[in-house]
């Protein structure tokens, strides 16, 4: 039978040994605790002791209790995430979904941001405000800050109202109440605000713009605009009658008996298409005097504030560019506070204005494709949505300038000249028609403000023939064929003029070729359209043939459409990238190896 040991009470010696073991374990645990944790524990203990002396212990106790409750909530949230993944995902999605209604409620009264509440005289150099056009510059800058606020608020409203299935600011809900003649409610509101300001501060000055002065004759639309201006405290006294009166002042230039010596060129949204597509756009205001721009302000609510002197762009700052003739060009940061991409109605000027120098470039990070090339490529800003032959003309100019793979950026507004001025681009140009076309379709409203910013930053500006821009021709710059602005140290003015001349000669030859092709195609199509009725067998077919013949003849008379069809036909006959002849595959192991000193024998 096995013996069973009966435990006895520990002796005094054993009790002492157990106590030493417990002490060693406690010391080991203390050494294992992170130093930051020990420091925090000691700091809290010290503060609690001091607070007890000062009578603040109850406050710290409440704060500690709050921290404990937050920890408990986080723990419960983690458990919920593990227990109910589907519901927690829905909750997370709801939390991340922008609440535009709440943002609009917060924006009812525009609030200045602490630290970004400077006034225009505090940020604009004193020598500009004390100069000949100081009063005009100050008024234009103050108005442009409010314009950026209005455009962001208006965008918020349109995004909240629009049909969720549409892309951009489109849809039947917007067209019904917030859009008239392709003009949106924010655009009309900005026009009213600027016209009211100019009427009060410069009552004798005329205004040139592309806006329709009769737009707010529509009472329903006028009431919508007035409600926006009054409810958001932009113009508290605004009503349908007053906004209609203010908006009617947007084209007083056209009613003048003779061309005035002094007037304002205004574009509330440049362009409306970019605004509704949620792309880069701007608002411009420019004072013309003596047949040239003398003061310009360009507001860009969607463009992050940046400058060559900065290490990165401002995360919440928008840009205003301004220039005064003979006194330089500048850029100013405007904080437009957003949360999850939604404007919160808080805005203000921050920091001093920074001077622009076209020769100072913004270049950060690496562009893998372009950095692998053996030479530096030009950065060129130009119009978007161009015909293929026009883009080929642009590409041809770049190649003549030595840039085989130029980097093109597309924007239709005056913003491209501001990009050039602050160092984002090397060249900015406007080529609205093919180089073979000597006519001009440029508008002063789309160029005056941006060109002055580029000029005062040190850019060289001329038309495609090398002539200075003649602003005296009125709303259309009919005396100039195209326009370019360039960094003279990167692309000399005369070199660009020579490249345009050579590219124009090539464009004219290709145009004549297209004309011959167009005539052949037109003759063939005309014969087809005229003979359709001969093959009709029933009255319905005869009626259809007559409709096709009528539409076909209209198309043949449309030179633009026929040129497009001809170009497409020529491209199909010689399929290639951008209409050029097929190029050998650079990756094929034939001939000389690209980017290599190894050459072939032939």
Secondary structure, DSSP 8 states (H G I E B T S, - for coil): -----------HHHHHHHHHHHHHHHHHHHHHS-HHHHHHHHHHHHHHHHHHHHT-HHHHHHHHHHHHHHHHHHHHHHHHHHH-HHHHHHHHHHHHS--HHHHHHHTSS-EEBTTB-B-HHHHS-HHHHTSTTHHHHHHHHHHHHHHHHHHHHHHHHHHHHS-TTSSSS-SHHHHHHTEETTEEHHHHHHHHHHHHHHHHH-TT-EEE-SS-TTGGGSHHHHHHHHHHHHHTTSSTT--HHHHHHHHTTTTTTTT-SS--SEEEEEEEEE-HHHHHTT---EEEEEEEETTEEEEEEEEEEEEE---TTSSS--SSEEEEEEEETTTEEEEEEEEEEEETTEEEEEEEEEEEEEE--TTS----S--HHHHTSSS---EEEE-SS--HHHHHHHHHHHHHTT-TT-EEEE-SSTHHHHHHHHTS-SEEEE--S-TT------BGGGTHHHHHHHHHTT-EEE-TTS----GGG-SB-TT-S-EEEE-TTTS-HHHHHHHHHHHHHHHHHHHHHHHHHHHHHHHHHHHHHHHGGGG--SHHHHHHHHHHHHHHHHHHH-HHHHHHHHHHHHHHHT--GGG------TTSSSSS-TTSS-----
